[in-house]
């Protein structure tokens, strides 16, 4: 649907998209699919001749979307349309953040964006642990990955407490927010580094989902933890062979400073499992490894779940939402020897 709309709509001017649904399909995923066709971030310059007209077009552009059922009637369900709008706005938010270049979307700017999004919403609280405070409080994964950058790393903790909370299981969302990944001292190649502004895509995805849930006043407590840092090169950068201590208390021998995502995520997962007694489900999202593309391709996210029931829930949710996923091998007892270290609890590879 995204490809079809993108290929048949102009780059400027208002458009009207009509979606005909043969089955009783949810409108939310359709709204998200349409939203991908209309990105928000663009720094292309126009010629002086066309500059004013293009600016006017951008300011006045409206995307109309109409949903029609299989009988030919316009769908007017207020709740479904509201869900589609929230999903579309969440998708456009995530896309804009991922498209923004790292000189603009620094770790500090990203954190400010998170706070601005919810500054007028009393149902959301925001906590931030920044820079050396991370080290002092034991978040060695996030701190060491980001300590070589000009902007300090941070852990953002956002909590949504619904006004009418039902007896639903709280959920914790965790996102990898590496605003740029050079690979650190294990520096990436010239071609391998291009596009690494996308390495915060996991955090942008869960941020968008969190925002949509808040706007729809989901009757479930939701926490969002974002591990924001830049994996930069500098005199303070973590070295291969360094040993760091994570928030869990476990020590890690750095075997590859370009395998930083698992380090920052481990601190957030440890925080969630240590401090949130009521949370039984933790979901983290990350652009973690290129090996996923080999395993499940470009159209399916790789799912790593520690129970079969959770794995099936994820696959089912992917089919319903259009964000497809497929299980990866989960067998820690068989695979953990690959991470053995002679001088620490484990290695990162």
KOLDRENKE-146575 format. One record per residue (C-alpha): residue in three letters; y, x, z; residue number from 1. Coordinates in nm, 4 decimals. Layout:
+------+----------+----------+----------+-----+
| type |       py |       px |       pz | seq |
+------+----------+----------+----------+-----+
|  ala |        Y |        X |        Z | NUM |
...
+------+----------+----------+----------+-----+
***
This chain:
+------+----------+----------+----------+-----+
| type |       py |       px |       pz | seq |
+------+----------+----------+----------+-----+
|  unk |   0.0000 |   0.0000 |   0.0000 |   1 |
|  unk |   0.2401 |   0.2820 |   0.0863 |   2 |
|  unk |   0.1737 |   0.4608 |  -0.2431 |   3 |
|  unk |   0.2091 |   0.1384 |  -0.4421 |   4 |
|  unk |   0.5442 |   0.0482 |  -0.2875 |   5 |
|  unk |   0.6804 |   0.4025 |  -0.3137 |   6 |
|  unk |   0.5869 |   0.4292 |  -0.6815 |   7 |
|  unk |   0.7558 |   0.1006 |  -0.7725 |   8 |
|  unk |   1.0821 |   0.1040 |  -0.5777 |   9 |
|  unk |   1.4018 |   0.2944 |  -0.6627 |  10 |
|  unk |   1.5360 |   0.5704 |  -0.4404 |  11 |
|  unk |   1.8514 |   0.3710 |  -0.3690 |  12 |
|  unk |   1.9643 |   0.0106 |  -0.3544 |  13 |
|  unk |   1.8139 |  -0.2863 |  -0.1747 |  14 |
|  unk |   1.4587 |  -0.3968 |  -0.2479 |  15 |
|  unk |   1.2385 |  -0.6976 |  -0.1728 |  16 |
|  unk |   0.8695 |  -0.6400 |  -0.1004 |  17 |
|  unk |   0.6332 |  -0.9385 |  -0.1084 |  18 |
|  unk |   0.2929 |  -0.8877 |   0.0547 |  19 |
|  unk |   0.0170 |  -1.1350 |  -0.0281 |  20 |
|  unk |  -0.2657 |  -1.1287 |   0.2247 |  21 |
|  unk |  -0.6047 |  -1.2574 |   0.1156 |  22 |
|  unk |  -0.7568 |  -1.2395 |   0.4627 |  23 |
|  unk |  -0.6293 |  -1.3066 |   0.8138 |  24 |
|  unk |  -0.4985 |  -0.9522 |   0.8460 |  25 |
|  unk |  -0.2544 |  -0.8364 |   1.1129 |  26 |
|  unk |   0.1035 |  -0.7893 |   0.9944 |  27 |
|  unk |   0.1733 |  -0.4848 |   1.2133 |  28 |
|  unk |  -0.0272 |  -0.2356 |   1.0022 |  29 |
|  unk |   0.1357 |  -0.3761 |   0.6866 |  30 |
|  unk |   0.4814 |  -0.3189 |   0.8322 |  31 |
|  unk |   0.3853 |   0.0368 |   0.9188 |  32 |
|  unk |   0.2502 |   0.0983 |   0.5675 |  33 |
|  unk |   0.5686 |  -0.0298 |   0.4043 |  34 |
|  unk |   0.7849 |   0.1785 |   0.6389 |  35 |
|  unk |   0.6244 |   0.5007 |   0.5157 |  36 |
|  unk |   0.7745 |   0.4328 |   0.1725 |  37 |
|  unk |   1.1329 |   0.4421 |   0.3006 |  38 |
|  unk |   1.1942 |   0.7685 |   0.4899 |  39 |
|  unk |   1.5153 |   0.8126 |   0.6885 |  40 |
|  unk |   1.5723 |   1.1897 |   0.6838 |  41 |
|  unk |   1.7360 |   1.3387 |   0.3747 |  42 |
|  unk |   1.9744 |   1.6336 |   0.3358 |  43 |
|  unk |   2.0005 |   1.6328 |  -0.0437 |  44 |
|  unk |   2.3552 |   1.6675 |  -0.1709 |  45 |
|  unk |   2.4995 |   1.4462 |  -0.4431 |  46 |
|  unk |   2.7370 |   1.5525 |  -0.7176 |  47 |
|  unk |   3.1022 |   1.4735 |  -0.6499 |  48 |
|  unk |   3.0874 |   1.2147 |  -0.9269 |  49 |
|  unk |   2.8069 |   1.0176 |  -0.7634 |  50 |
|  unk |   2.8740 |   1.1045 |  -0.3998 |  51 |
|  unk |   3.0725 |   0.7911 |  -0.3078 |  52 |
|  unk |   2.8474 |   0.5441 |  -0.4896 |  53 |
|  unk |   2.5309 |   0.6946 |  -0.3425 |  54 |
|  unk |   2.6811 |   0.6906 |   0.0058 |  55 |
|  unk |   2.7681 |   0.3229 |  -0.0366 |  56 |
|  unk |   2.4162 |   0.2481 |  -0.1606 |  57 |
|  unk |   2.2622 |   0.4208 |   0.1413 |  58 |
|  unk |   2.4863 |   0.2378 |   0.3872 |  59 |
|  unk |   2.4268 |  -0.1048 |   0.2273 |  60 |
|  unk |   2.0570 |  -0.0671 |   0.1467 |  61 |
|  unk |   1.8342 |  -0.3370 |   0.2888 |  62 |
|  unk |   1.4571 |  -0.3610 |   0.2617 |  63 |
|  unk |   1.3427 |  -0.7243 |   0.2640 |  64 |
|  unk |   0.9747 |  -0.7862 |   0.3400 |  65 |
|  unk |   0.8045 |  -1.1242 |   0.3020 |  66 |
|  unk |   0.4440 |  -1.1952 |   0.4007 |  67 |
|  unk |   0.2491 |  -1.4681 |   0.2175 |  68 |
|  unk |  -0.0921 |  -1.6022 |   0.3172 |  69 |
|  unk |  -0.3798 |  -1.6803 |   0.0795 |  70 |
|  unk |  -0.2568 |  -2.0387 |   0.0386 |  71 |
|  unk |   0.0772 |  -1.9147 |  -0.0927 |  72 |
|  unk |   0.2751 |  -2.0075 |   0.2180 |  73 |
|  unk |   0.5270 |  -1.7743 |   0.3789 |  74 |
|  unk |   0.3997 |  -1.6463 |   0.7135 |  75 |
|  unk |   0.6509 |  -1.7375 |   0.9825 |  76 |
|  unk |   0.4654 |  -1.6384 |   1.3008 |  77 |
|  unk |   0.7428 |  -1.4966 |   1.5180 |  78 |
|  unk |   0.5088 |  -1.2800 |   1.7259 |  79 |
|  unk |   0.3398 |  -1.1272 |   1.4207 |  80 |
|  unk |   0.6677 |  -1.0605 |   1.2424 |  81 |
|  unk |   0.8070 |  -0.9029 |   1.5582 |  82 |
|  unk |   0.4990 |  -0.6794 |   1.5790 |  83 |
|  unk |   0.5387 |  -0.5791 |   1.2135 |  84 |
|  unk |   0.9050 |  -0.4938 |   1.2703 |  85 |
|  unk |   0.8255 |  -0.2876 |   1.5802 |  86 |
|  unk |   0.5467 |  -0.1024 |   1.3984 |  87 |
|  unk |   0.7742 |  -0.0326 |   1.1019 |  88 |
|  unk |   1.0555 |   0.1011 |   1.3185 |  89 |
|  unk |   0.8097 |   0.3157 |   1.5160 |  90 |
|  unk |   0.6702 |   0.4619 |   1.1941 |  91 |
|  unk |   1.0149 |   0.5391 |   1.0555 |  92 |
|  unk |   1.1096 |   0.7053 |   1.3849 |  93 |
|  unk |   0.8005 |   0.9272 |   1.3750 |  94 |
|  unk |   0.8559 |   1.0114 |   1.0067 |  95 |
|  unk |   1.2213 |   1.0992 |   1.0638 |  96 |
|  unk |   1.1359 |   1.3336 |   1.3494 |  97 |
|  unk |   0.8584 |   1.5039 |   1.1528 |  98 |
|  unk |   1.0833 |   1.5488 |   0.8482 |  99 |
|  unk |   1.3730 |   1.6957 |   1.0480 | 100 |
|  unk |   1.3929 |   2.0738 |   1.0181 | 101 |
|  unk |   1.3523 |   2.2912 |   1.3301 | 102 |
|  unk |   1.7085 |   2.4243 |   1.3308 | 103 |
|  unk |   1.8179 |   2.0666 |   1.4001 | 104 |
|  unk |   1.5192 |   1.9358 |   1.5973 | 105 |
|  unk |   1.5056 |   2.2062 |   1.8630 | 106 |
|  unk |   1.3094 |   2.1585 |   2.1841 | 107 |
|  unk |   1.6322 |   2.0579 |   2.3598 | 108 |
|  unk |   1.7414 |   1.8195 |   2.0838 | 109 |
|  unk |   1.3971 |   1.6582 |   2.0805 | 110 |
|  unk |   1.4116 |   1.5983 |   2.4539 | 111 |
|  unk |   1.7595 |   1.4451 |   2.4227 | 112 |
|  unk |   1.6298 |   1.2151 |   2.1498 | 113 |
|  unk |   1.3564 |   1.0907 |   2.3832 | 114 |
|  unk |   1.6061 |   1.0178 |   2.6583 | 115 |
|  unk |   1.8529 |   0.8461 |   2.4242 | 116 |
|  unk |   1.5861 |   0.6120 |   2.2882 | 117 |
|  unk |   1.5327 |   0.4534 |   2.6299 | 118 |
|  unk |   1.8624 |   0.5069 |   2.8116 | 119 |
|  unk |   1.9415 |   0.1327 |   2.8108 | 120 |
|  unk |   1.5906 |   0.0127 |   2.8939 | 121 |
|  unk |   1.5318 |  -0.0405 |   3.2657 | 122 |
|  unk |   1.1546 |  -0.0658 |   3.2196 | 123 |
|  unk |   1.1285 |   0.3036 |   3.1218 | 124 |
|  unk |   1.1819 |   0.6044 |   3.3469 | 125 |
|  unk |   1.2102 |   0.9596 |   3.2151 | 126 |
|  unk |   1.1252 |   1.2820 |   3.3975 | 127 |
|  unk |   1.1708 |   1.6304 |   3.2534 | 128 |
|  unk |   1.0293 |   1.9641 |   3.3704 | 129 |
|  unk |   1.2089 |   2.2471 |   3.1917 | 130 |
|  unk |   1.1878 |   2.6236 |   3.1461 | 131 |
|  unk |   1.1183 |   2.8375 |   3.4508 | 132 |
|  unk |   1.0511 |   2.5246 |   3.6571 | 133 |
|  unk |   0.7343 |   2.4864 |   3.4495 | 134 |
|  unk |   0.6242 |   2.8338 |   3.5590 | 135 |
|  unk |   0.7157 |   2.7709 |   3.9215 | 136 |
|  unk |   0.5173 |   2.4462 |   3.9309 | 137 |
|  unk |   0.2119 |   2.5932 |   3.7591 | 138 |
|  unk |   0.2356 |   2.4626 |   3.4029 | 139 |
|  unk |   0.1341 |   2.7984 |   3.2573 | 140 |
|  unk |   0.0163 |   2.6608 |   2.9240 | 141 |
|  unk |   0.3431 |   2.4994 |   2.8161 | 142 |
|  unk |   0.5605 |   2.7699 |   2.9718 | 143 |
|  unk |   0.3832 |   3.0669 |   2.8155 | 144 |
|  unk |   0.3654 |   2.9126 |   2.4695 | 145 |
|  unk |   0.7380 |   2.8379 |   2.4668 | 146 |
|  unk |   0.8876 |   3.1205 |   2.6722 | 147 |
|  unk |   0.9630 |   3.3403 |   2.3688 | 148 |
|  unk |   1.1936 |   3.0840 |   2.2056 | 149 |
|  unk |   1.5722 |   3.0493 |   2.2401 | 150 |
|  unk |   1.5340 |   2.6889 |   2.3636 | 151 |
|  unk |   1.3226 |   2.6479 |   2.6789 | 152 |
|  unk |   0.9929 |   2.4545 |   2.6687 | 153 |
|  unk |   0.9544 |   2.1337 |   2.8635 | 154 |
|  unk |   0.7191 |   1.8571 |   2.9702 | 155 |
|  unk |   0.8613 |   1.5085 |   2.9223 | 156 |
|  unk |   0.7071 |   1.2298 |   3.1316 | 157 |
|  unk |   0.8037 |   0.8752 |   3.0294 | 158 |
|  unk |   0.6699 |   0.5740 |   3.2202 | 159 |
|  unk |   0.6875 |   0.2155 |   3.1007 | 160 |
|  unk |   0.6442 |  -0.0437 |   3.3781 | 161 |
|  unk |   0.6300 |  -0.3902 |   3.2195 | 162 |
|  unk |   0.8262 |  -0.6717 |   3.3857 | 163 |
|  unk |   0.5174 |  -0.8963 |   3.3697 | 164 |
|  unk |   0.2318 |  -0.6547 |   3.4226 | 165 |
|  unk |  -0.1100 |  -0.8114 |   3.3779 | 166 |
|  unk |  -0.4294 |  -0.6751 |   3.5276 | 167 |
|  unk |  -0.4746 |  -0.4352 |   3.2376 | 168 |
|  unk |  -0.5922 |  -0.0761 |   3.2429 | 169 |
|  unk |  -0.2941 |   0.1642 |   3.2276 | 170 |
|  unk |  -0.2938 |   0.4091 |   2.9394 | 171 |
|  unk |  -0.1640 |   0.7649 |   2.9243 | 172 |
|  unk |  -0.0523 |   0.8977 |   2.5857 | 173 |
|  unk |  -0.0102 |   1.2721 |   2.5364 | 174 |
|  unk |   0.1487 |   1.4409 |   2.2350 | 175 |
|  unk |   0.1679 |   1.7973 |   2.1103 | 176 |
|  unk |   0.5349 |   1.8665 |   2.0408 | 177 |
|  unk |   0.5482 |   2.2181 |   1.8958 | 178 |
|  unk |   0.8778 |   2.1886 |   1.7097 | 179 |
|  unk |   0.7930 |   2.4993 |   1.5081 | 180 |
|  unk |   0.4833 |   2.7169 |   1.5001 | 181 |
|  unk |   0.5192 |   3.0703 |   1.3704 | 182 |
|  unk |   0.1804 |   3.1533 |   1.5177 | 183 |
|  unk |   0.3573 |   3.3670 |   1.7777 | 184 |
|  unk |   0.2570 |   3.7339 |   1.7730 | 185 |
|  unk |  -0.0548 |   3.6255 |   1.5794 | 186 |
|  unk |   0.1939 |   3.5438 |   1.3049 | 187 |
|  unk |   0.1061 |   3.3050 |   1.0257 | 188 |
|  unk |   0.1142 |   3.4062 |   0.6605 | 189 |
|  unk |   0.4105 |   3.3324 |   0.4335 | 190 |
|  unk |   0.2380 |   3.0276 |   0.2864 | 191 |
|  unk |   0.0679 |   2.9276 |   0.6103 | 192 |
|  unk |   0.3951 |   2.9008 |   0.8006 | 193 |
|  unk |   0.5672 |   2.6638 |   0.5576 | 194 |
|  unk |   0.5484 |   2.3089 |   0.6868 | 195 |
|  unk |   0.5035 |   2.4095 |   1.0494 | 196 |
|  unk |   0.7938 |   2.1827 |   1.1452 | 197 |
|  unk |   0.5196 |   1.9193 |   1.1282 | 198 |
|  unk |   0.3432 |   2.0693 |   1.4305 | 199 |
|  unk |   0.5196 |   1.8199 |   1.6562 | 200 |
|  unk |   0.3755 |   1.5291 |   1.4571 | 201 |
|  unk |   0.1313 |   1.4314 |   1.7319 | 202 |
|  unk |   0.4113 |   1.3816 |   1.9815 | 203 |
|  unk |   0.6201 |   1.1929 |   1.7227 | 204 |
|  unk |   0.3264 |   0.9586 |   1.6623 | 205 |
|  unk |   0.2695 |   0.8728 |   2.0281 | 206 |
|  unk |   0.6456 |   0.8460 |   2.0856 | 207 |
|  unk |   0.6673 |   0.5896 |   1.8061 | 208 |
|  unk |   0.3698 |   0.3994 |   1.9476 | 209 |
|  unk |   0.5188 |   0.4075 |   2.2966 | 210 |
|  unk |   0.8514 |   0.2757 |   2.1690 | 211 |
|  unk |   0.6837 |  -0.0091 |   1.9818 | 212 |
|  unk |   0.4836 |  -0.1044 |   2.2913 | 213 |
|  unk |   0.8010 |  -0.1065 |   2.5006 | 214 |
|  unk |   0.9900 |  -0.3199 |   2.2489 | 215 |
|  unk |   0.7040 |  -0.5702 |   2.2369 | 216 |
|  unk |   0.6931 |  -0.5756 |   2.6184 | 217 |
|  unk |   0.3221 |  -0.4984 |   2.6257 | 218 |
|  unk |   0.1809 |  -0.6237 |   2.9604 | 219 |
|  unk |   0.0267 |  -0.2884 |   3.0434 | 220 |
|  unk |   0.1640 |   0.0218 |   3.2155 | 221 |
|  unk |   0.1912 |   0.3066 |   2.9668 | 222 |
|  unk |   0.2748 |   0.6680 |   3.0376 | 223 |
|  unk |   0.3803 |   0.9166 |   2.7725 | 224 |
|  unk |   0.3613 |   1.2933 |   2.8236 | 225 |
|  unk |   0.5157 |   1.5161 |   2.5567 | 226 |
|  unk |   0.4545 |   1.8918 |   2.5529 | 227 |
|  unk |   0.7667 |   2.0232 |   2.3779 | 228 |
|  unk |   0.8011 |   2.3905 |   2.2883 | 229 |
|  unk |   0.8592 |   2.6318 |   2.0017 | 230 |
|  unk |   0.5877 |   2.8904 |   1.9408 | 231 |
|  unk |   0.8335 |   3.1626 |   1.8458 | 232 |
|  unk |   0.8277 |   3.5412 |   1.8107 | 233 |
|  unk |   1.0324 |   3.7503 |   2.0534 | 234 |
|  unk |   1.0154 |   4.0084 |   2.3318 | 235 |
|  unk |   0.8933 |   3.7420 |   2.5767 | 236 |
|  unk |   0.6226 |   3.5957 |   2.3518 | 237 |
|  unk |   0.2752 |   3.5649 |   2.4970 | 238 |
|  unk |   0.0393 |   3.8357 |   2.3668 | 239 |
|  unk |  -0.3199 |   3.8262 |   2.2552 | 240 |
|  unk |  -0.5106 |   3.9696 |   2.5584 | 241 |
|  unk |  -0.2684 |   3.8175 |   2.8107 | 242 |
|  unk |  -0.4275 |   3.5960 |   3.0767 | 243 |
|  unk |  -0.2439 |   3.2799 |   3.1772 | 244 |
|  unk |  -0.3140 |   3.0193 |   3.4437 | 245 |
|  unk |  -0.3066 |   2.6536 |   3.3414 | 246 |
|  unk |  -0.1980 |   2.3573 |   3.5554 | 247 |
|  unk |  -0.5653 |   2.2813 |   3.6192 | 248 |
|  unk |  -0.5966 |   2.6211 |   3.7931 | 249 |
|  unk |  -0.8224 |   2.7585 |   3.5194 | 250 |
|  unk |  -0.7397 |   3.0973 |   3.3676 | 251 |
|  unk |  -0.7350 |   3.1557 |   2.9927 | 252 |
|  unk |  -0.7540 |   3.4863 |   2.8074 | 253 |
|  unk |  -0.5308 |   3.4573 |   2.5030 | 254 |
|  unk |  -0.7477 |   3.5372 |   2.2040 | 255 |
|  unk |  -0.5131 |   3.3844 |   1.9485 | 256 |
|  unk |  -0.1502 |   3.2957 |   2.0159 | 257 |
|  unk |  -0.1680 |   3.0703 |   1.7102 | 258 |
|  unk |  -0.4152 |   2.8459 |   1.8959 | 259 |
|  unk |  -0.1362 |   2.7224 |   2.1216 | 260 |
|  unk |  -0.1802 |   2.3475 |   2.0948 | 261 |
|  unk |  -0.4812 |   2.3301 |   2.3247 | 262 |
|  unk |  -0.2888 |   2.5314 |   2.5853 | 263 |
|  unk |   0.0056 |   2.2920 |   2.6086 | 264 |
|  unk |  -0.2124 |   1.9819 |   2.5890 | 265 |
|  unk |  -0.4367 |   2.1051 |   2.8703 | 266 |
|  unk |  -0.1396 |   2.1138 |   3.1080 | 267 |
|  unk |  -0.0479 |   1.7547 |   3.0253 | 268 |
|  unk |  -0.4075 |   1.6304 |   3.0541 | 269 |
|  unk |  -0.4401 |   1.8077 |   3.3917 | 270 |
|  unk |  -0.1135 |   1.6487 |   3.5069 | 271 |
|  unk |  -0.2373 |   1.3023 |   3.4085 | 272 |
|  unk |  -0.5778 |   1.3329 |   3.5732 | 273 |
|  unk |  -0.4294 |   1.4860 |   3.8886 | 274 |
|  unk |  -0.1334 |   1.2541 |   3.9461 | 275 |
|  unk |  -0.2281 |   0.9178 |   3.7911 | 276 |
|  unk |  -0.5028 |   0.7651 |   4.0060 | 277 |
|  unk |  -0.4891 |   0.4331 |   3.8214 | 278 |
|  unk |  -0.5336 |   0.5807 |   3.4765 | 279 |
|  unk |  -0.8823 |   0.5688 |   3.3254 | 280 |
|  unk |  -0.7864 |   0.6339 |   2.9627 | 281 |
|  unk |  -0.6043 |   0.9409 |   2.8341 | 282 |
|  unk |  -0.5324 |   0.9694 |   2.4623 | 283 |
|  unk |  -0.3788 |   1.2842 |   2.3186 | 284 |
|  unk |  -0.2612 |   1.3270 |   1.9613 | 285 |
|  unk |  -0.2028 |   1.6594 |   1.7913 | 286 |
|  unk |  -0.1891 |   1.8546 |   1.4681 | 287 |
|  unk |  -0.4329 |   2.0847 |   1.6387 | 288 |
|  unk |  -0.6416 |   2.2645 |   1.3776 | 289 |
|  unk |  -0.6788 |   2.2987 |   1.0032 | 290 |
|  unk |  -1.0539 |   2.2757 |   1.0531 | 291 |
|  unk |  -1.0064 |   1.8997 |   1.0976 | 292 |
|  unk |  -0.9092 |   1.8722 |   0.7299 | 293 |
|  unk |  -1.2383 |   2.0379 |   0.6390 | 294 |
|  unk |  -1.4355 |   1.8064 |   0.8679 | 295 |
|  unk |  -1.2839 |   1.4644 |   0.7965 | 296 |
|  unk |  -1.0430 |   1.5174 |   0.5056 | 297 |
|  unk |  -0.6778 |   1.4226 |   0.4691 | 298 |
|  unk |  -0.7169 |   1.0460 |   0.5039 | 299 |
|  unk |  -0.9088 |   1.0319 |   0.8333 | 300 |
|  unk |  -0.7927 |   1.1776 |   1.1627 | 301 |
|  unk |  -1.0594 |   1.3568 |   1.3631 | 302 |
|  unk |  -1.1550 |   1.1832 |   1.6895 | 303 |
|  unk |  -1.3012 |   1.3799 |   1.9792 | 304 |
|  unk |  -1.4112 |   1.1424 |   2.2556 | 305 |
|  unk |  -1.6144 |   1.2075 |   2.5688 | 306 |
|  unk |  -1.7975 |   0.8722 |   2.5580 | 307 |
|  unk |  -1.9647 |   0.6834 |   2.2748 | 308 |
|  unk |  -1.7865 |   0.3628 |   2.3762 | 309 |
|  unk |  -1.4443 |   0.5276 |   2.3481 | 310 |
|  unk |  -1.5393 |   0.6813 |   2.0139 | 311 |
|  unk |  -1.6293 |   0.3371 |   1.8775 | 312 |
|  unk |  -1.3043 |   0.1878 |   2.0128 | 313 |
|  unk |  -1.1052 |   0.4540 |   1.8298 | 314 |
|  unk |  -1.2850 |   0.3988 |   1.4983 | 315 |
|  unk |  -1.2410 |   0.0213 |   1.5300 | 316 |
|  unk |  -0.8698 |   0.0613 |   1.6084 | 317 |
|  unk |  -0.8323 |   0.2866 |   1.3046 | 318 |
|  unk |  -0.9890 |   0.0266 |   1.0762 | 319 |
|  unk |  -0.7619 |  -0.2454 |   1.2149 | 320 |
|  unk |  -0.4426 |  -0.0399 |   1.1920 | 321 |
|  unk |  -0.4996 |   0.1468 |   0.8680 | 322 |
|  unk |  -0.4698 |   0.4797 |   1.0521 | 323 |
|  unk |  -0.8289 |   0.5766 |   0.9798 | 324 |
|  unk |  -1.0285 |   0.8152 |   1.1961 | 325 |
|  unk |  -1.3792 |   0.9567 |   1.2135 | 326 |
|  unk |  -1.5706 |   1.1141 |   1.5044 | 327 |
|  unk |  -1.6048 |   1.4899 |   1.5493 | 328 |
|  unk |  -1.8900 |   1.6561 |   1.7339 | 329 |
|  unk |  -1.8552 |   1.6347 |   2.1126 | 330 |
|  unk |  -2.1122 |   1.8587 |   2.2813 | 331 |
|  unk |  -1.9378 |   2.0807 |   2.5388 | 332 |
|  unk |  -2.2605 |   2.1950 |   2.7034 | 333 |
|  unk |  -2.3762 |   2.3394 |   2.3724 | 334 |
|  unk |  -2.0459 |   2.4790 |   2.2514 | 335 |
|  unk |  -1.8652 |   2.6124 |   2.5596 | 336 |
|  unk |  -2.0325 |   2.9554 |   2.5354 | 337 |
|  unk |  -1.8125 |   3.0190 |   2.2297 | 338 |
|  unk |  -1.5176 |   3.0397 |   2.4696 | 339 |
|  unk |  -1.6717 |   3.2798 |   2.7216 | 340 |
|  unk |  -1.4435 |   3.5543 |   2.8522 | 341 |
|  unk |  -1.5340 |   3.8645 |   3.0527 | 342 |
|  unk |  -1.2084 |   3.8574 |   3.2493 | 343 |
|  unk |  -1.1013 |   3.4900 |   3.2676 | 344 |
|  unk |  -1.2485 |   3.1417 |   3.2922 | 345 |
|  unk |  -1.2307 |   3.1025 |   2.9152 | 346 |
|  unk |  -1.0753 |   3.2251 |   2.5910 | 347 |
|  unk |  -0.8653 |   3.0270 |   2.3480 | 348 |
|  unk |  -0.9690 |   3.0771 |   1.9865 | 349 |
+------+----------+----------+----------+-----+
***
